[in-house]
Every structure is written in structure tokens, then in C-alpha cells.
């Protein structure tokens, strides 16, 4: 495990909490469907995963010259949103993820 420098202030404790979260979790969750595109959202102000955050995924349709939303979901208690895209509905292209932080 790598060493983390901890400051004696609130931001230092948040950084330590986030470090502990990501370094002690097993990334292999048998309940999560493996997908070609994943995300993990952390709330650095609170030092914890960002739960209940709306997320949408769009793909750029070059022939139309615009973005098209192809999936949406909400982060779980661990700040993840499993199963947004499956291998079956994944297509090669340019994707963007929108994190709707205005809703939190």
C-alpha cells in the first residue's frame, strides 16, 4: 500500500477517507455486470463516494453531427453505476459522461 500524507485539517481528513475507500475495496464485485464503460464518482468535499448522482452517457453521431444519449442511471452507495452500457449495445465511437451535480 502506498503512503498517504495527511494534513491536520478537514481537507486532509477527506483525502485520507477517500484513499481508504479506494484502497480497501475489492474492485471485483460479483453482482456488477462487466461493461465496456465504467465510472466511479467520489465526493471530495465529504470524503466519500457520491451516491444518488444522476449520470447520462451520450455517443457522438458523426453523420448527424450531434450527441445522442444512449444510457442513463444513478450512482449506488459506492459511487458506481454498473450496467450503464453492455457489450451488446456498445458501439465504437466517442462517448461523453454527464454527471448531473446540480441535482445533488
Backbone torsions as a table, in degrees:
resi	resn	phi	psi	omega
1	UNK	NA	139.6	-179.2
2	UNK	-81.4	149.9	179.9
3	UNK	-78.6	142.2	178.2
4	UNK	-118.8	127.9	177.2
5	UNK	-78.5	127.2	-178.4
6	UNK	-111.3	127.1	177.0
7	UNK	-89.1	156.5	178.2
8	UNK	-91.0	55.5	175.2
9	UNK	-147.6	176.7	-174.7
10	UNK	-65.7	-35.3	179.4
11	UNK	-69.0	-33.6	176.8
12	UNK	-64.3	-39.8	178.9
13	UNK	-70.3	-33.0	176.2
14	UNK	-66.5	-41.6	179.0
15	UNK	-63.3	-42.4	178.4
16	UNK	-62.8	-42.4	179.4
17	UNK	-62.5	-42.4	178.6
18	UNK	-65.8	-43.7	178.7
19	UNK	-58.6	-45.0	178.6
20	UNK	-62.1	-39.4	-179.0
21	UNK	-62.0	-49.8	-174.8
22	UNK	-80.0	-21.0	-178.5
23	UNK	-91.1	-16.5	-178.4
24	UNK	-105.2	-8.2	179.9
25	UNK	-82.6	145.0	170.8
26	UNK	-86.3	127.2	-178.4
27	UNK	-82.0	-5.5	176.7
28	UNK	-97.8	98.0	177.4
29	UNK	-104.4	116.2	-175.7
30	UNK	-63.5	-22.2	-179.9
31	UNK	-82.8	-12.7	-178.5
32	UNK	-88.2	127.6	174.6
33	UNK	-76.0	128.3	178.9
34	UNK	-66.8	133.5	-179.9
35	UNK	-131.2	163.4	-178.7
36	UNK	-76.9	-13.3	-179.3
37	UNK	-137.8	124.1	-178.2
38	UNK	-131.4	165.8	175.8
39	UNK	-150.5	155.4	176.4
40	UNK	-141.6	115.2	-173.2
41	UNK	-106.5	127.1	178.4
42	UNK	-116.7	136.1	177.3
43	UNK	-90.9	99.4	-175.5
44	UNK	-70.6	-22.3	178.0
45	UNK	-70.3	-33.2	-178.9
46	UNK	-100.5	-16.7	-178.5
47	UNK	73.4	36.6	-178.5
48	UNK	-150.7	169.0	175.9
49	UNK	-62.2	147.6	178.0
50	UNK	-89.2	100.9	-179.4
51	UNK	-93.4	156.8	178.2
52	UNK	58.7	36.6	178.2
53	UNK	-99.3	121.1	177.9
54	UNK	-67.4	134.7	180.0
55	UNK	-129.9	140.0	172.0
56	UNK	-131.4	148.5	179.2
57	UNK	-118.6	132.4	177.9
58	UNK	-124.6	152.0	176.0
59	UNK	-120.4	143.0	-179.8
60	UNK	-83.2	121.2	177.8
61	UNK	-94.3	100.2	-172.8
62	UNK	-61.6	-41.8	-178.1
63	UNK	-67.3	-22.2	176.2
64	UNK	-98.0	-16.1	-179.5
65	UNK	68.1	29.6	-179.2
66	UNK	-150.5	165.7	178.2
67	UNK	-86.2	142.0	176.7
68	UNK	-126.7	125.0	178.2
69	UNK	-69.3	130.2	-178.1
70	UNK	-118.3	-12.8	179.6
71	UNK	-162.1	156.4	174.5
72	UNK	-152.6	159.4	-180.0
73	UNK	-173.0	-171.4	-177.5
74	UNK	-132.7	137.6	179.3
75	UNK	-66.9	148.0	178.6
76	UNK	-87.6	-171.1	-178.1
77	UNK	-63.4	-19.0	179.7
78	UNK	-96.8	6.1	179.3
79	UNK	77.4	16.6	-179.7
80	UNK	-112.7	159.8	-179.7
81	UNK	-134.1	76.7	-175.4
82	UNK	-68.0	149.5	174.2
83	UNK	76.8	19.0	178.7
84	UNK	-61.0	-48.1	176.2
85	UNK	-125.4	141.0	175.7
86	UNK	-106.2	166.9	176.5
87	UNK	-59.5	-33.9	-177.1
88	UNK	-67.0	-37.3	-178.0
89	UNK	-103.2	7.4	177.4
90	UNK	-82.3	137.3	175.0
91	UNK	-133.1	151.2	179.4
92	UNK	-63.5	138.2	179.0
93	UNK	163.3	-169.5	179.5
94	UNK	-102.9	124.5	-178.1
95	UNK	-113.9	155.2	170.1
96	UNK	-136.4	147.0	177.9
97	UNK	-113.1	129.8	177.2
98	UNK	-105.5	122.3	176.1
99	UNK	-101.5	108.6	-174.6
100	UNK	-82.0	79.9	-177.5
101	UNK	-75.4	-11.2	176.5
102	UNK	-69.0	-21.1	-177.6
103	UNK	-85.4	-8.0	-174.7
104	UNK	-95.1	NA	NA
